[in-house]
Amino acid sequence: MTHCIFCQIISGEAPADVVYRGLGVMAFRDTRPQAPTHILVIPTRHLSSIGEMQPGDVDLVGGLIATAAKIAESEGLHQGYRLVMNTGPQGGQTVDHLHVHLLGGRQMTWPPG
């Protein structure tokens, strides 16, 4: 998936401000942050979206969420944070690689968009 910017970040072909790298997961700061803390948590294998999940991917998605929670703690987001997964164009997904947005450091509003 060399055309995928997230796959390029994983392989080191594209730069990123990496905050976490673990077995099957990577996290880095968003280049267009929507909050004081805006980190993307991604699987290190390409999966286009949550809509393409297979039954065997449940642990992978759970691992992304658990990693986001661990990063939120290390980032000092004790008063709260938001996790967002966009799927498809109408859902706001702009990169076709599954990812979780970790947003924090400010009051979140509802509805979000």
Secondary structure, 3 states (H helix, E strand, C coil): CCCCHHHHHHHCCCCCCEEEEECCEEEEECCCCCCCEEEEEEECCCCCCHHHCCHHHHHHHHHHHHHHHHHHHHCCCCCCEEEECCCCHHHCCCCCCCCEEEEECCCCCCCCC
